């Protein structure tokens, strides 16, 4: 199981063969306060936001559509969705973490179901 704290770091996306397909700037929201704030009030996001623990999200009061990846306890991607503002995502039973990014970003990174992610250099 992965334990995280609020902070910044890097998200490493590994493809099916284990090779690195992307390195992405990452913000981690692990405290209740940081998870509640999430992307609210932002017009853009450079990189990604990791919510932990989390198994669902909503996009109420958001200003932009987002990509959402649901992760299991080992940071393996279970599902990827694009959500417009004003929606409520269904909870994922096995999900323990959620990654949020600007719509279209995850496809550029090669992030899809089955990809394994790594969180590095939190500070």
C-alpha positions in Angstrom: 0.0 0.0 0.0 1.2 3.5 -0.9 1.1 6.2 1.8 1.4 9.8 0.6 1.6 13.3 2.1 0.6 16.7 0.7 3.4 18.0 -1.5 4.9 18.1 -5.0 6.8 15.6 -7.0 6.9 13.7 -10.3 4.5 11.1 -11.7 6.2 8.5 -13.8 3.9 6.6 -16.2 5.1 3.2 -17.2 3.6 1.5 -20.3 2.7 -2.2 -20.7 6.3 -3.2 -21.4 7.5 -1.4 -18.2 9.3 1.4 -20.1 8.7 5.0 -19.1 6.2 6.7 -21.4 6.0 10.1 -19.5 7.2 12.1 -16.6 4.7 14.6 -15.3 4.9 17.3 -12.6 2.6 16.2 -9.7 0.8 17.8 -6.8 -0.3 15.4 -4.0 -3.5 16.1 -2.0 -3.5 13.6 0.9 -5.0 15.7 3.7 -8.7 16.2 4.0 -8.4 19.9 3.4 -6.2 19.5 0.2 -8.5 16.8 -1.2 -11.6 19.0 -0.6 -10.0 21.9 -2.4 -8.7 19.8 -5.3 -8.9 21.7 -8.6 -11.7 24.1 -7.5 -11.1 27.7 -8.6 -8.3 26.8 -11.1 -8.4 27.6 -14.8 -5.5 25.3 -15.7 -3.2 22.6 -14.2 0.4 22.0 -15.2 0.8 18.2 -14.8 -1.4 16.2 -12.5 -3.1 16.2 -9.1 -3.1 12.9 -7.1 -5.9 12.6 -4.5 -5.2 10.0 -1.8 -7.2 8.3 -0.4 -10.0 8.6 -2.9 -12.3 6.3 -4.9 -14.6 8.9 -6.6 -14.6 12.6 -7.5 -17.0 15.3 -8.7 -16.5 18.2 -11.0 -19.1 20.6 -9.5 -17.8 24.3 -9.5 -14.9 23.3 -11.8 -14.0 25.6 -14.7 -12.6 23.0 -17.1 -13.2 19.4 -18.2 -10.7 17.0 -16.7 -9.3 13.5 -17.2 -9.6 11.2 -14.3 -7.7 8.0 -13.6 -8.8 5.6 -10.8 -5.8 3.7 -9.2 -5.6 0.6 -7.0 -3.4 0.4 -3.9 -0.3 -0.4 -6.0 -0.9 2.6 -8.3 -2.1 0.5 -11.3 -4.7 2.3 -13.4 -8.2 0.7 -13.2 -10.2 3.2 -15.3 -9.7 6.5 -17.2 -12.6 8.9 -17.9 -13.0 12.5 -19.2 -15.5 14.5 -17.1 -17.0 17.8 -18.0 -17.8 20.4 -15.2 -20.8 19.7 -13.1 -20.7 15.9 -12.9 -20.5 13.3 -10.2 -18.2 10.3 -10.8 -19.3 6.8 -9.7 -17.2 5.3 -6.9 -14.8 2.6 -8.0 -14.8 -0.3 -5.5 -11.0 -1.2 -5.8 -9.8 2.4 -6.3 -7.7 3.9 -3.5 -6.3 6.9 -5.3 -7.4 9.3 -8.1 -5.3 11.3 -10.6 -6.8 14.4 -12.2 -5.4 16.3 -15.1 -6.6 18.7 -17.9 -8.7 16.9 -20.5 -6.6 15.2 -23.1 -3.4 15.1 -21.1 -3.6 11.4 -20.1 -3.9 10.3 -23.7 -0.7 12.3 -24.5 1.1 10.6 -21.6 0.1 7.1 -22.8 -1.8 6.6 -19.5 -4.4 3.9 -19.9 -6.0 1.0 -18.1 -3.3 -1.4 -16.8 -0.5 1.3 -16.8 1.6 1.3 -13.6 2.4 4.7 -12.1 5.2 5.7 -9.8 5.3 8.8 -7.5 8.8 10.3 -7.1 10.6 13.1 -5.3 7.9 14.4 -3.0 8.9 17.5 -1.1 
